Amino acid sequence: MDQTTTGSYVHDSDVEWEDLGDGIRRKLLTYENQVMMAKIEFQAGAIGVAHSHPHIQCSYVESGEFELTINGVVKILRTGDSFLVPSNQLHGAVAITEGILIDVFTPMREDFLA
């Protein structure tokens, strides 16, 4: 990242995809201790297995169609929609079509850096 006194700048083309397996890959776009933004790409049918974490998560559907489950509530979200996952809530996603989610976490996900 280009660290300056006015912030950090990240060019998408400079960030490599990390293959997470099973039709999902991720790019870490920018982060610092209190916040992290990531781009998650799903192939059609890929499943983001239900999980929870202490971080608050806000996500934006950049493209595609997803079936989201948060704390047992299931909704279909499409391009332009968004969702919020409170801390420690069980959540998961199924890509109905190929698509991309932009995820923002607070605080940052240190486990994504390992």
Backbone as CSV, one residue per row, in Angstrom:
resi,resn,N_x,N_y,N_z,CA_x,CA_y,CA_z,C_x,C_y,C_z
1,MET,0.830,-1.183,0.000,0.000,0.000,0.000,0.870,1.239,0.000
2,ASP,0.401,2.279,-0.650,1.079,3.563,-0.708,0.668,4.381,0.518
3,GLN,1.501,4.367,1.564,1.177,5.099,2.791,1.571,6.562,2.619
4,THR,0.615,7.453,2.843,0.883,8.885,2.783,0.201,9.552,3.962
5,THR,0.428,10.821,4.134,-0.214,11.542,5.226,-1.710,11.712,4.983
6,THR,-2.173,11.483,3.769,-3.598,11.628,3.477,-4.317,10.295,3.402
7,GLY,-3.627,9.185,3.578,-4.280,7.887,3.539,-3.512,6.873,2.736
8,SER,-4.185,5.772,2.448,-3.591,4.681,1.689,-4.320,4.535,0.367
9,TYR,-3.583,4.230,-0.672,-4.152,4.066,-2.002,-3.795,2.685,-2.517
10,VAL,-4.799,1.978,-3.013,-4.574,0.638,-3.525,-5.203,0.550,-4.911
11,HIS,-4.419,0.136,-5.877,-4.929,-0.122,-7.224,-5.287,-1.600,-7.306
12,ASP,-6.522,-1.877,-7.665,-7.003,-3.254,-7.748,-6.060,-4.127,-8.572
13,SER,-5.546,-3.585,-9.655,-4.675,-4.371,-10.543,-3.351,-4.754,-9.875
14,ASP,-2.990,-4.100,-8.777,-1.748,-4.414,-8.073,-1.913,-5.512,-7.020
15,VAL,-3.148,-5.914,-6.759,-3.414,-6.882,-5.697,-3.711,-8.247,-6.313
16,GLU,-2.999,-9.265,-5.842,-3.194,-10.632,-6.334,-4.395,-11.280,-5.656
17,TRP,-5.089,-12.118,-6.384,-6.171,-12.914,-5.813,-5.578,-14.019,-4.948
18,GLU,-6.220,-14.318,-3.842,-5.881,-15.466,-3.000,-6.972,-16.507,-3.205
19,ASP,-6.598,-17.681,-3.685,-7.571,-18.751,-3.928,-7.928,-19.404,-2.604
20,LEU,-9.207,-19.309,-2.225,-9.680,-19.897,-0.979,-10.245,-21.291,-1.192
21,GLY,-10.316,-21.730,-2.449,-10.841,-23.051,-2.778,-12.341,-23.052,-2.947
22,ASP,-12.859,-24.099,-3.530,-14.290,-24.319,-3.712,-14.995,-23.162,-4.423
23,GLY,-14.299,-22.542,-5.391,-14.931,-21.509,-6.210,-14.956,-20.124,-5.594
24,ILE,-14.099,-19.879,-4.591,-14.056,-18.576,-3.928,-12.612,-18.080,-3.907
25,ARG,-12.437,-16.799,-4.203,-11.125,-16.184,-4.057,-11.279,-14.778,-3.495
26,ARG,-10.175,-14.239,-2.914,-10.247,-12.989,-2.159,-9.063,-12.085,-2.483
27,LYS,-9.336,-10.776,-2.454,-8.304,-9.744,-2.499,-8.475,-8.871,-1.268
28,LEU,-7.386,-8.633,-0.543,-7.417,-7.646,0.529,-7.109,-6.302,-0.103
29,LEU,-8.065,-5.385,-0.039,-7.923,-4.112,-0.732,-7.177,-3.083,0.097
30,THR,-7.617,-2.860,1.316,-6.937,-1.910,2.187,-7.333,-2.191,3.626
31,TYR,-6.451,-1.837,4.543,-6.749,-2.089,5.942,-5.792,-1.327,6.850
32,GLU,-6.227,-1.184,8.085,-5.412,-0.737,9.210,-6.039,-1.362,10.435
33,ASN,-5.572,-1.084,11.608,-6.022,-1.815,12.804,-7.526,-1.825,13.004
34,GLN,-8.232,-0.767,12.705,-9.646,-0.658,13.024,-10.596,-1.018,11.892
35,VAL,-10.090,-1.231,10.681,-10.987,-1.506,9.554,-10.235,-2.258,8.450
36,MET,-10.974,-3.092,7.717,-10.399,-3.833,6.591,-11.463,-3.952,5.505
37,MET,-11.036,-3.789,4.244,-11.928,-3.991,3.107,-11.354,-5.092,2.221
38,ALA,-12.234,-6.014,1.829,-11.818,-7.141,0.986,-12.820,-7.334,-0.136
39,LYS,-12.328,-7.860,-1.246,-13.166,-8.211,-2.397,-13.195,-9.736,-2.461
40,ILE,-14.404,-10.303,-2.472,-14.558,-11.759,-2.487,-15.305,-12.137,-3.767
41,GLU,-14.694,-12.988,-4.574,-15.308,-13.429,-5.827,-15.806,-14.861,-5.671
42,PHE,-17.054,-15.088,-6.066,-17.684,-16.404,-5.978,-18.032,-16.904,-7.372
43,GLN,-17.723,-18.147,-7.669,-18.265,-18.789,-8.859,-19.696,-19.201,-8.536
44,ALA,-20.532,-19.332,-9.571,-21.914,-19.770,-9.353,-21.919,-21.075,-8.571
45,GLY,-22.740,-21.139,-7.531,-22.849,-22.334,-6.712,-21.881,-22.403,-5.550
46,ALA,-20.895,-21.509,-5.511,-19.923,-21.528,-4.416,-20.618,-21.182,-3.100
47,ILE,-20.142,-21.792,-2.031,-20.762,-21.625,-0.722,-19.771,-21.005,0.257
48,GLY,-20.149,-19.872,0.802,-19.433,-19.284,1.928,-20.015,-19.927,3.176
49,VAL,-19.335,-20.932,3.700,-19.840,-21.767,4.793,-20.206,-20.895,5.999
50,ALA,-21.312,-21.243,6.663,-21.765,-20.496,7.839,-20.662,-20.436,8.890
51,HIS,-20.447,-19.239,9.423,-19.403,-19.005,10.412,-19.757,-17.757,11.218
52,SER,-19.006,-17.495,12.245,-19.165,-16.259,13.003,-17.784,-15.751,13.391
53,HIS,-17.701,-14.488,13.725,-16.456,-13.857,14.163,-16.805,-12.632,14.993
54,PRO,-15.874,-12.157,15.798,-16.174,-11.019,16.675,-16.265,-9.678,15.943
55,HIS,-15.882,-9.656,14.674,-15.876,-8.420,13.890,-17.281,-8.058,13.426
56,ILE,-17.578,-6.773,13.319,-18.781,-6.307,12.636,-18.441,-6.312,11.151
57,GLN,-19.364,-6.787,10.326,-19.141,-6.892,8.883,-20.251,-6.165,8.130
58,CYS,-19.871,-5.270,7.238,-20.797,-4.644,6.285,-20.365,-5.111,4.909
59,SER,-21.327,-5.516,4.079,-20.979,-6.022,2.752,-21.874,-5.422,1.696
60,TYR,-21.304,-5.241,0.509,-21.987,-4.677,-0.653,-21.903,-5.692,-1.785
61,VAL,-23.020,-5.959,-2.437,-23.040,-6.881,-3.573,-22.638,-6.082,-4.816
62,GLU,-21.371,-6.222,-5.206,-20.871,-5.519,-6.388,-21.498,-6.090,-7.655
63,SER,-21.648,-7.417,-7.685,-22.263,-8.071,-8.842,-22.800,-9.426,-8.417
64,GLY,-23.748,-9.929,-9.179,-24.262,-11.265,-8.943,-25.503,-11.309,-8.078
65,GLU,-25.843,-12.537,-7.684,-27.015,-12.798,-6.857,-26.621,-13.833,-5.809
66,PHE,-26.951,-13.554,-4.559,-26.539,-14.388,-3.432,-27.721,-14.692,-2.529
67,GLU,-27.707,-15.895,-1.960,-28.616,-16.226,-0.882,-27.814,-16.067,0.411
68,LEU,-28.213,-15.095,1.228,-27.523,-14.797,2.471,-28.334,-15.288,3.646
69,THR,-27.660,-15.859,4.611,-28.300,-16.259,5.856,-27.553,-15.582,6.994
70,ILE,-28.284,-14.811,7.786,-27.708,-14.162,8.963,-28.590,-14.511,10.149
71,ASN,-28.006,-15.219,11.112,-28.718,-15.615,12.326,-30.044,-16.315,12.009
72,GLY,-30.017,-17.184,10.984,-31.184,-17.982,10.620,-32.158,-17.326,9.670
73,VAL,-31.964,-16.050,9.353,-32.849,-15.331,8.430,-32.227,-15.372,7.030
74,VAL,-32.983,-15.868,6.055,-32.486,-16.036,4.683,-33.088,-14.965,3.787
75,LYS,-32.233,-14.306,3.000,-32.661,-13.284,2.041,-31.877,-13.471,0.743
76,ILE,-32.490,-13.095,-0.375,-31.809,-13.052,-1.671,-31.363,-11.617,-1.907
77,LEU,-30.071,-11.438,-2.192,-29.522,-10.115,-2.467,-28.895,-10.102,-3.847
78,ARG,-29.058,-8.969,-4.521,-28.566,-8.799,-5.899,-27.673,-7.565,-5.986
79,THR,-27.075,-7.371,-7.147,-26.202,-6.235,-7.405,-26.801,-4.953,-6.837
80,GLY,-25.991,-4.249,-6.047,-26.402,-2.988,-5.446,-26.959,-3.120,-4.040
81,ASP,-27.304,-4.331,-3.623,-27.821,-4.552,-2.273,-26.661,-4.639,-1.283
82,SER,-27.001,-4.553,0.007,-25.972,-4.642,1.035,-26.542,-5.297,2.284
83,PHE,-25.655,-5.686,3.183,-26.084,-6.297,4.439,-25.068,-6.007,5.532
84,LEU,-25.525,-6.143,6.780,-24.674,-5.952,7.942,-24.779,-7.180,8.822
85,VAL,-23.636,-7.653,9.288,-23.583,-8.804,10.190,-23.044,-8.308,11.528
86,PRO,-23.876,-8.317,12.564,-23.392,-7.919,13.892,-22.324,-8.893,14.399
87,SER,-21.557,-8.448,15.345,-20.519,-9.256,15.968,-21.084,-10.584,16.464
88,ASN,-20.350,-11.653,16.169,-20.647,-13.010,16.641,-21.941,-13.618,16.120
89,GLN,-22.517,-13.094,15.042,-23.729,-13.667,14.455,-23.344,-14.713,13.397
90,LEU,-23.996,-15.862,13.433,-23.754,-16.914,12.454,-24.273,-16.436,11.097
91,HIS,-23.430,-16.541,10.066,-23.823,-16.082,8.738,-23.080,-16.874,7.658
92,GLY,-23.690,-16.920,6.473,-23.097,-17.615,5.337,-23.752,-17.159,4.057
93,ALA,-23.171,-17.536,2.932,-23.672,-17.105,1.631,-23.559,-18.235,0.624
94,VAL,-24.518,-18.264,-0.304,-24.466,-19.157,-1.456,-24.586,-18.281,-2.694
95,ALA,-23.649,-18.439,-3.624,-23.694,-17.672,-4.868,-24.678,-18.338,-5.825
96,ILE,-25.794,-17.683,-6.058,-26.775,-18.188,-7.022,-26.224,-18.042,-8.431
97,THR,-25.552,-16.909,-8.669,-24.830,-16.667,-9.925,-23.399,-16.285,-9.554
98,GLU,-22.523,-16.238,-10.535,-21.184,-15.709,-10.294,-21.335,-14.291,-9.765
99,GLY,-20.506,-13.908,-8.793,-20.632,-12.562,-8.260,-19.490,-12.167,-7.353
100,ILE,-19.537,-10.896,-6.937,-18.494,-10.321,-6.085,-19.147,-9.586,-4.918
101,LEU,-18.616,-9.845,-3.719,-18.993,-9.097,-2.527,-17.815,-8.223,-2.109
102,ILE,-18.116,-7.013,-1.682,-17.121,-6.146,-1.062,-17.428,-6.166,0.429
103,ASP,-16.509,-6.715,1.221,-16.699,-6.869,2.659,-15.842,-5.852,3.410
104,VAL,-16.444,-5.236,4.424,-15.727,-4.321,5.309,-15.879,-4.841,6.728
105,PHE,-14.762,-4.954,7.429,-14.750,-5.485,8.793,-14.174,-4.455,9.759
106,THR,-14.758,-4.413,10.951,-14.172,-3.629,12.021,-14.227,-4.443,13.301
107,PRO,-13.112,-4.569,14.012,-11.773,-4.181,13.566,-11.302,-5.085,12.427
108,MET,-10.099,-4.851,11.957,-9.572,-5.644,10.841,-9.509,-7.132,11.193
109,ARG,-9.527,-7.964,10.167,-9.435,-9.424,10.342,-7.964,-9.821,10.297
110,GLU,-7.336,-9.919,11.432,-5.940,-10.330,11.483,-5.749,-11.732,10.914
111,ASP,-6.776,-12.592,11.033,-6.672,-13.947,10.513,-6.554,-13.959,8.990
112,PHE,-6.971,-12.896,8.311,-6.837,-12.830,6.855,-5.390,-12.572,6.444
113,LEU,-4.561,-12.123,7.346,-3.167,-11.798,7.032,-2.228,-12.970,7.241
114,ALA,-2.721,-14.024,7.864,-1.871,-15.177,8.182,-1.541,-15.994,6.952
